Amino acid sequence: MLGSGFIARFYASSLHAQRRKDSICTVYSRNIRNAKRFADDYHLPHFTDDMELAISHPDVEVVLISLPNHLHEMAVEACARAKKHVLCTKPLGRTAAEAKKMLQMVEDSGIFGGYLEDLCYTPKFLKSVESIQSGAIGRVLWTKSREAHPGPHSDWFWDKEKSGGGAIIDLGCHCVEIGRGFIGKNIRPVEVMCWSATQVHPIEAEDHAIGLVKYANGAISQFEVSWNFRGGMDLRDEVMGTEGTIWINGFLRTGFEMFSTGKGGYVAEKAESNSGWLFPVGDEAHELGYPNMFTDMFEAIETGRKPLESFYDGYIVNAILDAAFLSASTKNWEPVVIDDWRGDEIAESGEKFTSYNEQYYLIKEEILPNGDISLILKDKKTGEIVKQNRK
């Protein structure tokens, strides 16, 4: 484990609880006291403040990068030199160029590169994607993913140079990949329109942003991200299809409600208070996707298959976010620049209409209060719109 902070602890708790055959053998931290505390807490046999030593340890088969964003590239390079499989926390890079270098390092060295995008492994997301792929909601037209909370835990994330941005790089990476998952990761993202602002915090980066990602098949994916939301962590997703709709509330309202005067301790990630009406999470790591994510990663390594989230996915996410940052500056739609696109080159048109019969397209069908079926139809040749009622 490279890193001993907040996300490293989530990862460690998940790793030691899920498959029951994976374990962390050593932890690296730039602060040796933090490394020792982490090792003591998780009963690890080794700890160090030397990254190279941790990676090259003979018992290490896979390296988990849980470091600040500006250290990802250096850590991946060290893993590539040591020929050790690597899993990297989100975002993969601060920019697409940085992510592309890491992807190239992994592929050139022949090691496994897994992108730790946990929110694409939540039970609700996986079930939703399965439903979409089975055709349950028809053709996906529009998606929306929202993540908002009072801001990150670590000081480095508020530093634009170290993090690569603000709420867009921190939360937008989740939302963009969720949208790709719903629409289909083989469909090329083509352009982005984004608004961002620094509304509350005295930082150089944005603390609030809204963006639209347009895909080659006509689908639109919307992301909403903020470090200014008060009241916990708001994770919500929506999908609109030609035959149905999906709504997901991922975290804030969990179905578990509790009132407290404040005598207790930790409630949930990003919870701002431990008093009043609270919304605890029964199994926080599972609700956030960590156990499913690591099971997929390690089974992929063992069987030689690709994981659901790879370094290539991390690169595409960074390419979309690059366009978002540029659009926020220019106020224009900006193209998504992808040097190495591996999906479909030609997407089906988004202009698909339902035929009612040889003469008409079906615009709308509904049951009226009297039990009749109302049909709104359009003549394919003349364009005339007519209404027909059936008993």
C-alpha positions in Angstrom: 0.0 0.0 0.0 1.4 3.3 -1.1 -0.1 5.9 1.2 -1.6 5.7 4.7 -4.4 8.3 4.6 -8.1 8.4 4.4 -8.6 6.4 1.1 -5.8 3.9 2.0 -7.7 3.0 5.2 -10.9 2.4 3.2 -9.0 0.2 0.9 -7.3 -1.7 3.7 -10.6 -2.4 5.5 -12.1 -3.7 2.3 -9.2 -5.8 1.3 -9.0 -7.6 4.7 -12.7 -8.3 4.8 -13.9 -9.4 1.3 -12.2 -12.4 -0.3 -10.3 -13.3 2.9 -7.2 -14.4 1.0 -5.8 -11.0 0.1 -3.6 -9.1 2.6 -1.4 -6.1 2.8 2.2 -7.0 3.6 3.8 -3.6 3.7 2.8 0.1 3.7 4.7 3.1 2.5 4.2 6.6 3.8 6.3 9.7 3.4 5.9 10.1 7.2 7.3 7.1 9.0 5.1 7.6 12.1 2.0 7.4 9.9 3.4 4.3 8.2 3.9 2.6 11.6 0.5 3.6 12.9 -1.1 2.2 9.7 0.9 -1.0 10.0 -0.1 -1.4 13.7 -3.8 -0.7 13.0 -4.0 -3.4 10.2 -1.4 -5.8 11.7 1.0 -5.5 8.8 4.5 -7.2 9.1 6.3 -4.3 7.4 6.2 -0.5 7.0 8.6 2.0 5.4 9.1 5.6 4.2 11.0 4.3 1.1 8.7 3.9 -1.8 11.1 1.8 -3.9 11.7 -0.5 -1.0 8.0 -1.1 -0.5 7.4 -1.8 -4.2 10.4 -4.1 -4.5 9.6 -6.1 -1.4 9.7 -9.8 -2.4 6.2 -10.6 -0.9 4.5 -7.8 -2.9 2.6 -9.0 -5.9 0.3 -6.0 -6.4 0.9 -2.3 -5.6 -2.0 -0.1 -4.5 -1.5 3.6 -5.2 -3.3 5.7 -2.5 -1.2 8.8 -2.9 -1.9 12.4 -3.8 -2.6 13.0 -7.5 0.8 14.6 -8.3 2.6 11.5 -7.1 0.7 8.9 -9.3 3.0 9.1 -12.3 6.1 8.6 -10.2 4.6 5.7 -8.4 3.4 4.0 -11.6 6.8 4.4 -13.1 8.4 2.7 -10.1 5.9 -0.2 -10.4 6.7 -0.6 -14.2 10.4 -0.8 -13.4 9.8 -3.4 -10.8 7.3 -5.3 -13.0 4.7 -5.2 -10.2 1.0 -5.1 -11.0 -0.5 -1.7 -10.1 -3.9 -0.5 -9.0 -4.3 3.3 -8.9 -6.9 5.4 -7.1 -8.9 8.0 -9.0 -8.2 10.2 -10.9 -5.5 8.4 -12.8 -3.7 11.6 -13.8 -4.1 15.4 -13.4 -4.3 15.6 -17.2 -4.9 13.3 -20.1 -1.2 13.6 -21.1 -0.2 12.5 -17.6 -2.7 9.6 -17.7 -1.5 8.6 -21.1 2.1 8.3 -19.9 1.0 6.0 -17.1 -1.1 3.9 -19.5 1.9 3.5 -21.8 4.2 2.6 -18.9 1.9 -0.2 -17.8 1.4 -1.6 -21.3 5.1 -1.4 -22.3 6.1 -3.2 -19.1 3.4 -5.9 -19.5 2.0 -5.4 -16.0 -1.7 -5.2 -15.0 -3.1 -1.7 -14.6 -6.4 -1.3 -12.7 -8.2 2.0 -12.3 -9.8 2.2 -8.8 -13.1 3.9 -9.7 -15.1 2.6 -6.8 -18.4 4.3 -7.6 -18.6 2.2 -10.8 -18.7 -0.9 -8.5 -21.5 0.0 -6.2 -24.3 -2.6 -6.0 -26.9 -0.1 -7.4 -24.7 1.0 -10.3 -23.8 -2.6 -11.3 -27.5 -3.6 -11.2 -28.4 -0.5 -13.2 -25.9 -1.2 -15.9 -27.1 -4.8 -16.1 -30.7 -3.6 -16.5 -29.6 -1.2 -19.3 -27.6 -3.8 -21.1 -30.7 -6.2 -21.0 -32.7 -3.5 -22.7 -35.0 -2.7 -19.7 -35.0 1.1 -20.4 -34.4 1.0 -24.2 -31.9 3.3 -25.8 -30.1 5.6 -23.3 -30.8 9.3 -24.2 -29.5 11.2 -21.1 -27.7 10.5 -17.9 -27.0 12.7 -14.9 -24.5 12.0 -12.1 -24.2 14.3 -9.1 -21.6 14.3 -6.3 -21.6 17.1 -3.8 -20.1 17.4 -0.3 -18.3 19.9 2.0 -14.9 19.2 0.4 -12.1 16.7 0.6 -10.3 15.6 3.7 -6.7 16.2 2.7 -4.9 19.5 2.5 -3.2 18.7 -0.8 -6.5 18.4 -2.6 -7.1 22.1 -2.1 -3.8 22.8 -3.9 -4.5 23.1 -7.6 -0.9 22.3 -8.6 -0.9 19.0 -6.6 -4.4 17.9 -7.4 -4.8 19.2 -11.0 -8.0 21.1 -10.3 -10.8 21.3 -7.8 -14.2 19.7 -7.7 -14.0 18.7 -11.4 -10.9 16.6 -11.0 -12.0 15.2 -7.5 -15.6 14.4 -8.2 -16.1 14.8 -11.9 -13.9 11.8 -12.5 -16.6 9.7 -10.7 -19.5 11.3 -12.5 -18.0 11.1 -16.0 -17.2 7.4 -15.7 -20.6 6.7 -14.3 -22.1 8.4 -17.4 -19.8 6.4 -19.7 -20.9 3.2 -18.0 -24.6 4.0 -18.5 -24.2 5.1 -22.2 -21.6 2.4 -23.2 -17.9 2.8 -22.9 -17.5 1.8 -26.5 -19.3 5.0 -27.5 -16.9 7.9 -28.2 -17.3 11.1 -26.1 -17.0 13.9 -28.6 -17.4 17.3 -26.9 -18.0 19.0 -23.6 -19.7 22.2 -22.3 -18.9 23.1 -18.8 -19.5 26.0 -16.3 -17.4 26.3 -13.2 -16.8 28.8 -10.4 -15.0 29.3 -7.1 -18.0 30.3 -5.0 -17.0 29.7 -1.4 -13.4 28.7 -0.7 -10.3 30.9 -1.0 -8.5 28.5 -3.5 -7.2 28.8 -7.0 -9.4 25.9 -8.3 -13.1 25.6 -8.8 -15.3 24.4 -6.0 -18.5 24.0 -8.1 -19.1 22.9 -11.7 -21.8 21.6 -14.0 -21.0 20.0 -17.4 -22.5 18.3 -20.4 -20.7 15.5 -22.3 -22.0 14.8 -25.8 -21.5 11.3 -27.2 -21.2 10.1 -30.8 -24.6 8.3 -30.7 -26.4 11.5 -29.6 -26.6 10.7 -25.9 -25.9 13.5 -23.4 -24.3 12.9 -20.0 -24.5 15.6 -17.4 -22.3 15.9 -14.3 -22.9 18.1 -11.2 -20.0 18.5 -8.7 -19.5 20.7 -5.7 -17.4 21.1 -2.6 -20.0 23.6 -1.3 -22.8 21.2 -0.4 -23.8 21.2 3.3 -25.3 18.2 5.0 -23.1 15.2 4.1 -22.3 13.5 0.8 -24.9 13.6 -1.9 -24.4 10.8 -4.5 -27.3 10.6 -7.1 -27.6 9.2 -10.6 -30.3 9.3 -13.2 -30.7 7.6 -16.5 -33.4 8.4 -19.1 -34.1 5.8 -21.9 -36.6 5.4 -24.6 -38.4 2.7 -22.6 -37.7 3.6 -19.0 -36.0 5.6 -16.3 -33.5 4.8 -13.5 -33.1 6.9 -10.3 -30.3 6.1 -7.8 -29.7 7.7 -4.4 -26.3 6.3 -3.6 -25.4 7.6 -0.2 -27.1 10.7 1.5 -30.5 9.1 2.2 -29.6 5.5 3.0 -32.9 4.3 4.5 -31.2 4.3 7.9 -32.2 7.3 10.0 -31.1 8.1 13.6 -31.5 11.0 16.0 -28.6 11.7 18.4 -27.8 14.5 20.8 -24.1 14.1 19.7 -22.8 11.6 22.2 -21.5 9.2 19.5 -18.6 9.4 17.1 -18.1 8.8 13.3 -21.4 8.6 11.3 -20.4 8.3 7.6 -18.0 9.8 5.1 -18.4 13.6 4.8 -21.0 13.7 7.5 -20.7 17.2 9.0 -22.2 16.5 12.4 -22.9 13.6 14.8 -26.0 15.3 16.3 -29.6 15.8 15.2 -31.2 13.5 12.5 -28.4 11.5 11.0 -28.2 9.0 8.1 -25.6 6.4 8.9 -24.5 3.7 6.4 -24.8 0.1 7.3 -21.8 -1.1 5.3 -20.1 2.0 4.1 -17.3 0.3 2.1 -19.8 -2.0 0.3 -22.2 0.9 -0.5 -19.3 2.8 -2.0 -18.2 -0.2 -4.1 -14.8 -1.1 -2.6 -15.2 -4.8 -2.0 -16.7 -5.4 -5.5 -13.9 -3.4 -7.0 -11.1 -5.3 -5.4 -12.8 -8.7 -6.2 -12.9 -7.7 -9.8 -9.3 -6.5 -9.9 -7.8 -9.5 -8.3 -9.9 -12.0 -10.2 -8.9 -10.2 -13.4 -5.2 -10.5 -12.5 -5.6 -14.2 -11.7 -7.5 -15.1 -14.9 -5.7 -12.8 -17.3 -8.8 -10.8 -18.3 -9.4 -7.1 -18.3 -11.0 -5.5 -15.3 -14.2 -3.4 -15.5 -12.1 -0.3 -14.9 -8.6 -0.2 -16.5 -5.9 2.4 -16.9 -7.3 3.1 -20.4 -10.6 4.1 -18.8 -8.7 6.4 -16.5 -7.1 8.0 -19.5 -10.5 8.5 -21.3 -11.9 10.1 -18.1 -8.9 12.5 -18.0 -9.4 13.4 -21.6 -13.1 14.3 -21.0 -12.1 16.4 -17.9 -9.4 18.2 -20.0 -12.2 19.3 -22.3 -14.3 20.3 -19.3 -11.6 22.6 -17.9 -11.0 24.2 -21.3 -14.8 24.7 -21.9 -15.1 26.3 -18.4 -12.5 28.8 -19.6 -13.7 29.5 -23.2 -17.4 29.2 -22.5 -17.7 27.1 -25.6 -18.3 23.4 -26.5 -14.8 21.9 -26.6 -13.7 18.7 -28.4 -12.6 15.7 -26.4 -9.1 15.0 -27.6 -8.3 11.2 -27.5 -5.0 10.1 -29.1 -5.8 6.4 -28.9 -9.5 5.6 -29.2 -10.2 1.9 -28.8 -14.0 1.9 -29.0 -16.5 2.0 -31.9 -15.6 4.3 -34.7 -19.1 4.7 -36.1 -22.0 5.0 -33.7 -25.6 4.5 -34.5 -27.5 7.8 -35.0 -29.4 9.1 -32.1 -32.4 9.9 -34.4 -34.4 6.7 -34.1 -38.2 6.7 -34.3 -40.7 4.0 -33.4 -42.9 2.8 -36.3 -46.6 2.2 -35.5 -47.3 0.7 -38.9 -46.2 1.3 -42.5 -47.9 4.7 -42.7 -47.2 6.2 -39.2 -44.5 6.8 -36.6 -45.7 6.5 -33.0 -45.3 9.7 -31.1 -47.1 8.8 -27.9 -49.5 6.1 -26.6 -51.4 6.4 -23.3 -54.5 5.1 -21.5 -57.2 7.7 -20.9 -59.4 7.9 -17.8 -62.3 6.3 -19.6 -60.1 3.3 -20.5 -59.6 4.3 -24.2 -56.1 4.1 -25.7 -55.0 7.4 -27.2 -52.4 7.3 -30.0 -50.5 10.3 -31.3 -49.1 9.4 -34.8 -47.1 11.1 -37.5 -47.5 10.3 -41.2 -44.1 9.1 -42.5 -44.7 10.7 -45.9 -46.7 13.9 -45.3 -45.5 14.7 -41.8 -49.2 15.2 -40.6 -49.7 14.6 -36.9 -53.0 12.8 -36.1 -54.7 11.4 -33.0 -56.5 8.1 -32.9 -58.5 6.6 -30.0 -59.1 2.9 -29.5 -61.5 1.4 -27.0 
